[in-house]
Amino acid sequence: MYQPPHFIETDETVLRALIEAHPLGLLISAAGEDVLANPVPFLVSVRDGITTLRAHLSRANPQWRHIRDGASVLVVFQGADSYVTPSWYASKAEHGKVVPTWNYAMVQARGTATVHEGSEWLRPQVNELTDRHEADRPAPWKVDDAPEAFVEAQLRGIVGIEIAVAQLTGKWKVSQNRPEADRRGVHAGLTQQGDGDMADLVGLHGGLKQT
């Protein structure tokens, strides 16, 4: 990932927080000339000081065979993103030398994945993933709500993926390279159009002082 100095994010706590907030990662693997990419919901945790990603794939999905054969993997997590019009820049009125851009926050994780085919690994992963996304619902659904024979059959149809992350990189492109007046204009424009998530990132990472 192209990383101009303005946009680099290195705090792994911040990077993991983006993964937790946007857990659907694009899992990319290559074996020879064959490149596969699939969107997969992940769990992120820290084990022995190493960021670890866990997920599962359908057994019918050929990507897990790539991974089983030792392919390196890349997982891309996309956070908030927004189009930025030059009309928001104060410098547009000053000299007009402005162009549109796109703001975004992104995390990329690289490492070697391990494949797990047994229910002793898969059942806890599926339980945790389900509980994570059902927790805020009025009546959370649990895996145990389904008939046991059905659950066992479903588990036989998937394989687990565990990635010990060797490299975790982040890019927060949120107008840090613009003059403060332009950043304020972007913040105001995003707020006005209801894009609060990106407006917050511009305010936080753009170093805007409250007036």
N, C-alpha and C positions, 0 to 999 in steps of 0.2 A: 504494500500500500504506500502510495506517495505521501510523504510526511513533511511538509514545510514546517519549520520550527514553531510558528505561531500556533499550530493546531495540534501539536503532540500532547496526548494525555498519558501519563505514566503511572498514576496512582491506581494500583490494582484493586483497591477497595471501590474506587469509582468505576473501574471497568467491570467488576463483578456486579455492581449495582445496576449497570445498564443491562447486563445479561439477565438478571433477575426480573427487571421490568419489561424486557423484550425477549422472552426466552425462545422464540421461534428462530432458530439459526439455520443458515444455509450450509449444509454439510457437503464439502467438496473433496473428492478424492480422485487420484489419477493412477492408472496402472498402464504403463506403456503410453500409447496414444489415446487410450480410452479415458475420458474425463466424465465423471458423474457428479451431479449436484441435486440434492434433495432438501426441502425444508423440513426440519425436525424440531420438536419442542425439547429443550434441554433443562436439566437441573445442574446448578453450579454449586460447588462447595470447595473447601480447602482441606486437603488431607496431607499431613506431614509437611505443611508449608507449600504445597503444590496445588495450584488451581486445577480442579478436576471437573470434567463435564460428563454427564451420563444421559443416555437417551436409549431409544429402541427403534428398530426398523422392522417392517414387514419381512418375513422370511422370503416372500416372493420378490423383494427388492434386490436386484443384483449387487447393489453397492456394498453390502456387508461382506461379500466375497472378495471385493477389492481390499477391504480393510483387513480381513482375515489373512490375506496373503502378504501383509506387512506394508501396505501403502501408507504414506504420510497423508494427513488430512488437514484441511483448513475449514474452520467454521466462522461464518460471518454473521454478526448480529447488528441489525439496523435499528437505531434509536429514532428520536424525533428528527424530522427533516422538513424543510420548507423552501419554496422558491422565494428569492429576495429580489424585488424590483428596484432598479436604480432610482425610481421616483422617491424612495424613502431617504435617499442620501442628501444631506445638506450640501455636499460638494457638487451635486447636479446643478444647483442654482449658481454655484460659484464659477465653475469652469466647464461643466458638461462632460468631462472625461470620465465617464462611468459606464459600466456594463452590468447586465443582470448576472446573478450567480445563484447557487443553491447551498443552503446551510444544512448541515447534518451532523449527527453523532454516530460513530460506528466503532465496533470492537471486532478485532480479528484474533482468533485463537488457532495456533498451530501445534501439532504434536502427532504422536503415533497412537492409534486407537487399539484397544483390545476388544475382541468379540466375546460375548457371554451368551451361551445357549441354554443354560440350566435355569429352572424356575426358582432356585434358591437365590439367584441374583436378580432375575427379572421381576419376581413378585414384589420385593421391597421397592424396586425402582418404579414400577407401575403404581403401587400404593402411594408412594411419596409424591409422584407427579400429579396423581389425581387429587390427593389431599391439598396440595399446593394451590391448585386452581379451583377447587370447590370450597375452600375455607370461608370465603366471604358470602357464599350463597345462603339464603334463609334456611334451606334444608339440604345440607351438603350430601352429595351422592358419594358412596364409598364402594370400592371394588367388591367388598364382601356383601353388598346388596344384591349382586348377581348370583345366580346358582353356581355352586362350586364346580360342577362338571363343565359348565359353560366357560368359566374363568380359566380352568385348566386347558381347555381347547384353544382359547384365545392366546394363552401364553405359549403354547406349542407353535403358534403361527407367527411369532416374533423372535427377534434376536436382540441382545443388548449390545450397546456401544459405550465404552468407557475411554475417555481421552485424558491422559495426563498432559496438561498443557506445558509445552516447552517454551512457547513464546506467546505473550499476550500483549497486543498493541491496541492503542486507541487513537482515534482522530475526532476531535471536537472542532469542526469548522463552523464557528458561530460568530463570524464578523470581527474576530480579534484583530485582524489586519487592517481594519478601517479606522479612520480618525474617530475620536470620541463623538463628535457631532453626528457622524454617519451611523455609529452604533446606536446612539439614542434614537435616531430616525427609524432604524430597523426595529428596535425594541417597541417603539410606539406603533409602527405599522403592523407588526405581528400581533400586538395586543389588541389593536382595533379590529383585526380580522378574525380574532378569536383563537389564534394559535398560541395559547398560553405556554405550552411546553417549550417551544423554541424561544419564545420571548424570555422565559426564565433562564434558559441557557445563555442567551445573549447577554442578559443582565449580569449573571453570575461570572461567566468566563470572560466577558468583555470588560470586566472591572468598572462597571458604571457606578458612579457616585450618586447617591440620592440627593435630589435638589428640592 
